[in-house]
């Protein structure tokens, strides 16, 4: 195996013409230069220098290696500089996957702070709901996944192999038309909405809705299902049903004709940032997790 330090010695010997001159250029002893040249010749399995008195002459193999050494050493220097830039957060890339309500609220604040602190770090975004986002993380298609799970729901072990950075607890609120009989109620037991038509969200949220309603003693009649939060609010505002949305989603909406009511008992989802243990050591990933946590704390 050819070592970079041996290539540097070979170039010095080739340019100066002797071990002693190369030693002076490199700031080491002549025996050290001789030892490293022997090691290099042993690695490549052929002589690289012809010693004629005090002069050194390259063999054909030595000439070939010196010719390639410039490019090899330049490439290593460039690689070292790039890695140092990434380690020092002067450069780097983070692939972030997030669910829609996070993309419009939590993430913009975090990414703005990340850019201010580390302008050389680039972040790419892609939307995906869990569990798909978690699967993307495990398969190497992203570096950080913003995900959620409902408090008390089964399946906590599904994240055991990941680094979990808790961000916030997001309460679900009820949406009813502004002329609804419960529109001015401060809080509503979900059982009071048993006879209403429902507008449901993403599959994971839909499953949680059904579970909560069944715990309250009824199965919701879902007339519409959409992953688009403004569409959910629009359908409720048009008087076509009621819905449950995360508080975080409502922060980016200005729904018309809609009233929000607190649900009793409270239903919450835990929002987290996930990454792999090895990725958690990467400076750009660490910085991203820190900015997400700071944005969630506001």
GUVO-671353 format. One record per residue (C-alpha): residue in three letters; y, x, z. Coordinates in steps of 0.1 Angstrom, whole numbers, padded with zeros to 4 digits, always signed. Example, Ala and Ser with C-alpha at 12.3 -4.5 7.8 and 13.67 -1.06 7.14 Angstrom:
2
ala-0045+0123+0078
ser-0011+0137+0071
END
This chain:
298
unk+0000+0000+0000
unk+0034+0014-0010
unk+0060+0015+0017
unk+0097+0012+0010
unk+0105+0042+0032
unk+0082+0064+0011
unk+0099+0052-0021
unk+0133+0062-0006
unk+0119+0097+0001
unk+0105+0100-0034
unk+0139+0091-0049
unk+0156+0116-0027
unk+0132+0144-0037
unk+0135+0134-0074
unk+0173+0135-0073
unk+0177+0167-0052
unk+0147+0187-0066
unk+0133+0199-0033
unk+0120+0188+0001
unk+0147+0207+0020
unk+0175+0191+0000
unk+0160+0157+0003
unk+0156+0162+0041
unk+0193+0170+0044
unk+0202+0139+0023
unk+0180+0116+0044
unk+0189+0132+0077
unk+0154+0142+0087
unk+0133+0174+0087
unk+0115+0190+0058
unk+0080+0186+0074
unk+0088+0148+0077
unk+0096+0146+0040
unk+0064+0165+0031
unk+0043+0143+0053
unk+0057+0111+0038
unk+0052+0123+0003
unk+0016+0131+0011
unk+0012+0096+0025
unk+0027+0081-0007
unk+0004+0101-0029
unk-0025+0090-0008
unk-0015+0054-0012
unk-0012+0055-0050
unk-0043+0078-0054
unk-0026+0104-0077
unk-0002+0133-0075
unk+0034+0124-0079
unk+0050+0159-0077
unk+0042+0193-0091
unk+0053+0221-0068
unk+0064+0252-0087
unk+0078+0277-0062
unk+0109+0261-0046
unk+0113+0235-0073
unk+0097+0201-0075
unk+0088+0184-0108
unk+0077+0148-0111
unk+0043+0140-0127
unk+0041+0112-0152
unk+0030+0089-0124
unk+0059+0101-0103
unk+0084+0094-0131
unk+0070+0058-0134
unk+0072+0052-0097
unk+0108+0065-0095
unk+0118+0043-0124
unk+0104+0012-0106
unk+0117+0023-0072
unk+0153+0015-0080
unk+0145-0022-0087
unk+0121-0025-0058
unk+0145-0011-0033
unk+0174-0031-0047
unk+0153-0062-0044
unk+0143-0054-0008
unk+0179-0048+0001
unk+0189-0081-0014
unk+0161-0098+0004
unk+0171-0082+0037
unk+0207-0093+0032
unk+0197-0129+0024
unk+0174-0132+0054
unk+0201-0118+0076
unk+0225-0144+0062
unk+0201-0172+0069
unk+0194-0158+0104
unk+0231-0156+0111
unk+0237-0191+0097
unk+0259-0177+0069
unk+0234-0193+0045
unk+0203-0216+0047
unk+0190-0249+0036
unk+0177-0279+0055
unk+0159-0308+0039
unk+0166-0339+0060
unk+0147-0372+0056
unk+0162-0403+0074
unk+0159-0440+0076
unk+0188-0461+0062
unk+0207-0471+0093
unk+0207-0434+0104
unk+0221-0424+0070
unk+0252-0445+0074
unk+0260-0439+0110
unk+0245-0410+0130
unk+0239-0385+0102
unk+0274-0383+0086
unk+0290-0372+0119
unk+0263-0346+0125
unk+0265-0331+0090
unk+0303-0329+0091
unk+0301-0310+0123
unk+0274-0287+0109
unk+0295-0280+0078
unk+0325-0271+0099
unk+0305-0248+0121
unk+0283-0233+0094
unk+0297-0238+0060
unk+0270-0217+0043
unk+0242-0241+0054
unk+0233-0267+0028
unk+0216-0300+0037
unk+0198-0323+0013
unk+0192-0359+0022
unk+0164-0383+0013
unk+0158-0418+0027
unk+0124-0428+0040
unk+0112-0450+0068
unk+0086-0438+0093
unk+0057-0433+0091
unk+0063-0420+0055
unk+0091-0397+0067
unk+0067-0382+0093
unk+0041-0377+0067
unk+0066-0359+0045
unk+0074-0336+0073
unk+0038-0327+0079
unk+0032-0322+0042
unk+0061-0297+0039
unk+0084-0320+0019
unk+0112-0319+0045
unk+0124-0298+0074
unk+0137-0325+0098
unk+0128-0362+0099
unk+0149-0388+0116
unk+0125-0414+0129
unk+0122-0442+0154
unk+0095-0460+0175
unk+0098-0491+0196
unk+0096-0487+0234
unk+0063-0497+0247
unk+0047-0497+0213
unk+0013-0480+0208
unk+0010-0448+0188
unk+0030-0424+0209
unk+0003-0398+0203
unk+0012-0397+0166
unk+0040-0372+0173
unk+0020-0349+0197
unk+0019-0320+0172
unk+0056-0321+0164
unk+0088-0310+0181
unk+0105-0342+0193
unk+0143-0342+0199
unk+0153-0375+0215
unk+0187-0387+0203
unk+0194-0422+0215
unk+0180-0456+0226
unk+0190-0483+0201
unk+0190-0519+0213
unk+0181-0547+0189
unk+0205-0576+0187
unk+0201-0611+0173
unk+0220-0624+0142
unk+0228-0661+0139
unk+0251-0680+0116
unk+0286-0685+0131
unk+0280-0723+0132
unk+0246-0719+0149
unk+0240-0737+0181
unk+0236-0704+0199
unk+0264-0686+0182
unk+0286-0685+0213
unk+0258-0676+0238
unk+0262-0642+0255
unk+0224-0636+0255
unk+0195-0655+0241
unk+0158-0655+0250
unk+0140-0649+0218
unk+0118-0680+0224
unk+0149-0701+0219
unk+0147-0691+0182
unk+0111-0702+0178
unk+0119-0730+0153
unk+0143-0710+0131
unk+0136-0695+0097
unk+0137-0657+0099
unk+0150-0629+0077
unk+0129-0598+0084
unk+0135-0561+0076
unk+0113-0531+0069
unk+0075-0533+0074
unk+0076-0514+0107
unk+0105-0536+0120
unk+0088-0567+0107
unk+0056-0559+0126
unk+0077-0553+0158
unk+0094-0587+0153
unk+0062-0605+0150
unk+0048-0588+0181
unk+0078-0596+0202
unk+0078-0632+0190
unk+0041-0636+0197
unk+0046-0623+0232
unk+0072-0650+0237
unk+0047-0676+0225
unk+0054-0683+0189
unk+0049-0668+0154
unk+0081-0664+0134
unk+0084-0682+0101
unk+0097-0654+0078
unk+0114-0670+0048
unk+0130-0637+0035
unk+0122-0600+0038
unk+0144-0572+0027
unk+0150-0536+0038
unk+0187-0539+0029
unk+0207-0545+0060
unk+0238-0560+0043
unk+0215-0584+0025
unk+0200-0594+0058
unk+0235-0601+0072
unk+0245-0619+0041
unk+0215-0642+0042
unk+0222-0650+0079
unk+0259-0656+0071
unk+0249-0681+0044
unk+0230-0701+0070
unk+0195-0693+0056
unk+0180-0681+0088
unk+0183-0658+0118
unk+0174-0621+0122
unk+0171-0592+0145
unk+0188-0559+0136
unk+0193-0525+0154
unk+0227-0521+0170
unk+0230-0488+0150
unk+0227-0507+0117
unk+0255-0531+0126
unk+0279-0503+0132
unk+0282-0497+0095
unk+0283-0535+0086
unk+0311-0560+0087
unk+0291-0592+0082
unk+0309-0624+0074
unk+0299-0657+0089
unk+0276-0640+0114
unk+0275-0639+0152
unk+0255-0613+0173
unk+0238-0622+0205
unk+0219-0601+0230
unk+0182-0606+0231
unk+0163-0612+0264
unk+0142-0594+0273
unk+0159-0564+0257
unk+0141-0548+0228
unk+0149-0512+0221
unk+0138-0484+0197
unk+0139-0447+0205
unk+0155-0427+0178
unk+0144-0391+0175
unk+0147-0360+0152
unk+0113-0345+0144
unk+0104-0311+0131
unk+0074-0287+0131
unk+0071-0261+0158
unk+0075-0232+0134
unk+0105-0248+0117
unk+0121-0253+0151
unk+0126-0215+0153
unk+0147-0215+0120
unk+0184-0211+0129
unk+0196-0237+0103
unk+0171-0263+0116
unk+0180-0256+0152
unk+0217-0261+0144
unk+0209-0293+0126
unk+0190-0307+0156
unk+0219-0297+0179
unk+0245-0315+0157
unk+0224-0346+0155
unk+0220-0347+0193
unk+0258-0341+0197
unk+0266-0370+0173
unk+0242-0393+0191
unk+0258-0385+0225
unk+0292-0398+0213
END
